[in-house]
Amino acid sequence: MREGEPVGADALLAQAAAHETHARATGTAAIRDFLAPDAARLDDRTRVALTTLLRTMIGTIGGDLHGHAIRLLTDRGETRSAGAIADIAVEDMFARVQAQLLRHAEVARELLDRVAMDLLAERLADGESGEPVRHIDHADRVVAQRAAALLAAESRRRTPVDQPPYATDLSAELHVRTVWATAAAIAATGEGGAALHRALADAGLRSLAAHDEGARLEAAAVRLASAIDAPTPDLPVLLEQALGNRRVALFIALVAHGLRIAFEDVRTVVVQPGDVRLWLALRALGLPRATIARIGYMLSEADPRRDIETFADLLDPLAALAPEDALAALAPLKLPRDYRDALAAPGS
């Protein structure tokens, strides 16, 4: 026996239509996954790291928004609206925000590159990882301060992301997207109307005002590379030391500064195991064959997806390539990423 009203015919037809859409989307995703080459699939470690990062950033931002919105609503006498969002189904909110974020290709790319960079830093051989940044005692006060800032940022990043201080280290754009996607997900759980929307909007603006993008590891590495402004003869040693110390962000920042290419573009080149543009970038910086070989070996040891034999075959042609020719081959990376994406879009 069942209590309550039976499901009407219209509701049943609506459910059937929804399931048809769901089945079609699920089937399409399954076929895409089947057809994708193995190199394009996320390994289990990357999948877990990405999920953990998403859960932490959504949970941390969501907790701040939720708590502040309830306080605002209570202070404004909107107790009904506060009650409407008091108990939130966390899993529903997470699924909603995650889907909205990952629909944006640039967001998905940033998150994946961030996770890949952090995992690469973990996998690199220990080397001299316990030593401080060599510039921490630099005579130049700016260099020394930025080296200290990098150490602090590294310490936060190397703490598991799901443990205090919850160092999600989001870029400004990603923080903005996450704040508003999470606020919308919270609003969808309640029936507070205009009062709820106003409180969530105010809580979101508060979160945006408090966000310090400059504290991110990536930003600290870029500032240090800029302060060092290493001359070409010093770059080989600096780059090898950065990888030897598992400071992948600093390695990327040094390459990016030397080539005048955006950090995010160099990060993509570094973390993609089959991207030969990394070797062109190192050659464009004037690195000799032996240095490129040692860097390639360190990266191959850290990432089993890298084919060391294929890399070895590239060394002789790479050494024969003039640095200016290697730099010319990287010219597209000097264009803004949004412009490149627009050129690559269908119909362009």
N, C-alpha and C positions, 0 to 999 in steps of 0.2 A: 504494500500500500504506500502511496505517495501523498504527502500533504502539499497544499498550495495549488495554484493554478497550473494546468497543463500547458506545455509549450504550444503556442499557436502556429498555424501553418505558415504565416508570414515570417515569424521568427525562425522557423525551421529552414525555410528557403534562404533566409539571410545567412544563417550559419553554414548552409551548404555552399553558398557563393563564396563566403570567406575561406572555407576550407579548400575550395578549388584554387583560389589565389595563392593560398599558403602552399598547397601541393605543387603548384606550378613553380613557385619561387624556390621551394626546397629541391625540386628536381633539377632546375637550372643550376643551382649552386653545386649539387652533387656531380653533375656532368662537368662543370668547370673544374672542380677539384680533381676529377678523374683524368681530364685532359691536361691538367697542369703538369709541367715537368717536375721531377723530384726536386731540382734546385730551387724551384719557386715556392715549394711548400715550406711551411714553418715547422721546424723541428720542435720536439716536445719542450725543450728547455726555453726556447724563444716564446712558444705559446704560453707557457706558465708565467714567464717574466712579463709578457705583455698584459695578460689577464690581471696579474698582481698590481702592475702599475695603474691600469685602468680602475680597478677596484679601489685602490688607495686614493687616487686623485679625485674620483667621483665621490668616494666616501668622505674624504677630508673636506672638500668644498661643499658637498651636500650637507654635512653635519653643521658647518658654519652657517650656511644659508638657512637651514631648517631652524636652528636654535635662535638665530637673530630675528628671523621672521616671527617666530612665536613670541619672543619678547616684545617686538614692536606691536604686534596685534594685541597682546595682553595690555600693554601700556596705553593703547588707543581704545581700550574697552571693547575690542572685537573678539570677545571670548569664543563666540561660535566659530569664527574663522580659524582661530587658534586651535580649537578642538578638531576642526576638520582635517588638519594636517598633523595632529599630535602623534598618531600611529601610522607610520608609513611602511608599506611593504618594500623593504630594501631591495629585494631581488628584482621586483618590477621596475623600480626606479633605475637600478643599475642597467638592466637590459635596455630600457628606453634610451638612457643617455648614451650608452655604448653604441647602440645602433645609429643614433643621430650623429655622433662624432665620427664614426668610421665610414659613414657615407661620403665624407669629404676626403678626396684622394690625398690632398696635401696634409691633412691631419693624420691619416693613416700612415703616410710616408714618414712624417716626423716622429710619430710614436715608434714605428718599427726601427727607424735608424737610431733613435735614442736607445732602445732596448739592445739593438745589435752592438752599439758602441760600448755599452756597459758590460755586456757579456764578453766582448772581446777583451776588455780590460781585466776581467776576472780570469780569462783563460790564458792570458800571456804568462810566460814563465816568470817566476818571482824576480829573478835578476837582482837589481838593487832597490827593490820596491820599498824597503824600509828607510832608505835615505831621504832626506828632505830635498825639496827642489833646490837645484844647485845655485839659484839666484836669491835664496832666502837672505843671504848675508851680503848681497850686492852693494857696492858703494853707492850706486844710484838709488836714492830713497824711493823713487816711484817704482823701480823694478822690484826692490825688496818688498814693498807693500803689496804689490800685485802678486808676487810669489807667495806671500803669506795668505793672501785671499784665496789663491788657488788651492793651497793646502787645506784651508777651512772648507772650501766647497767640495774637495775630494773626500774629506772626512764625512761630510753629510751624505754624499752620494753613495759611499761605500757601506753606509748603514743600510740594512735591508729596508726596502721602500715601505714595507707595511709595518715598520716599527718607528717609534718617535726618533727624530723630529719630523717624520713623514716628508722626507725631502723629495717631493715630486718634481721640483725644479722645472716648472712649465714655462715655455715662452709666453710672451704677452698675448699673442694671438690665440694660442691654445688655451691659455687661462680664460680669456674672454669667452671663447666658444664653450668651454666646460661650465663656466658659471651660468651662462644663460640656458644652456641645454639642461643643466641640473635644476635650475629654478623652474623651468617649464615642466619638468618631470614631477617636481613637488606640487606645482599648481594643479597638475592633472589628477592628483590623488585626493584633492579636497574640493569643496563647493563653497569657497569663501567669497567668490565674486570679486568685485573691484577692490575691496579691502585687502584680500589675500594677494592679489596681483601687485598692489602698491607696496605692501610689506616685502614681498619677494624681490621686487625691483630695487627697493631701498637697500635690502640686504646684499643684493648683487653688486650694486654700486659701491657699497662699503668694501666688499671683497676685492673689487678691482682696484680701489684706491690703496688698499693695503699691500697689494702684490708688488714685490721687488724683483723684477726680471734680472737685474744686475747681480743678484746673489747666486744665479745659476752657475753650475760648473762650466758650461760652455762659454758663458759670458766672461767668467774669470780667466779662462784659458785664452780667449781672444785678447783680453786686455793685457795679459802678461806677454803674449807673442808680440803685440804692438809695442810694448815698452822695451822689450829686448831688441826688436828690430834687427835681427841677426844678419850680419853680412854673409854673403854667399860662402866664403871659406869655412865659416863656423857652423853652417846648417847641418852638414853630415853628422857631426858629433852630437849636436843638440837633438836631432831626430832619433838617432840610435839610443841616446840616453832616455829620451821620453818614452820610447817603447820598452826599453829595458827596465824602466821604473813603473811600467804599466800605466803610464799617463797618456792614454789614447787621445783624450780631449786636447792636451797640449800638443801632441804630435800633429793632430788635424789642424789646430790653430796655427802652428808654425808653417805648415804647408800652405794653408789658406792665405796667411799674411804674405808669404814669399811670392805667391802667384797673383795676389790681389783678387782672389776668388772668395765668394761667401763661404763661411764655415759650414753651413748646412750642405752645400754642394760637395765640398771636399769630404764631409762625413759620409755622404751617400757613396762616393767613390771608394772610400776606405773600407766600409763595412760590407760592400758587395764583393763576394769572393772571386767572381769571374770578371771584374771590371778592370780592363787593361789600362784605363785612364789613370789609375793610381801610378803605374810605372812610368807613364808619360809625364805625369806631374812631377815625379821625383827627378826624372831626366831633365825636365824643363827648369828645375832648380839648380841644375848643374851637378847633380850627385854622380859620383863615379860608379862604375860597374860593381865594384866590391861592396860599396855601401848599400846599393840597391839590392844586391844579392843577400846581404845579411838581414836587411829589413824584410825582404820577401820570405826568408827562412823563418824569422820570428813569427810573422803573421801566419805562415803555413803550419807551424807547430801549434799555434793557438786555435786555428780554425781548420778542422779536418775536411771541410768542403773545398779548400784550396788545393789545386793540383800542382804539387811542387815540380813535377817533371815538365808540365806545360810552361810553368814560370821559368824554369831553367833554359828552356828553348828560346825564350824571349830575350835573354840577357845579352847575347851577342848583337842581335839587330838593334836592341835598345842602346847599347854602348856606342854603336856606329851612328846613331841619330844625333844630329846637332841639337843642343838645348833650345835654340830658337825655333827649330822645326817642331819639336815636341810641344812647345808653348803654342805655336800656331794651331796645332791639332786640338788644343783645349779651348780655342776661342769661343765656342758656344757656351762654355761654362761661365764666361765673363758676362754673358747677357743675364738680365734678371730672370729668375726662375719662373715667375708668373708669365713673362713674355714667351719663354720657351714652351711653357705648357699651352699657351694660346696658339702658338705656331703648330704644335703637335695635335691640337684638337681636330676632330673630324670636320671637314669642310673648310679648313684654313688654307 
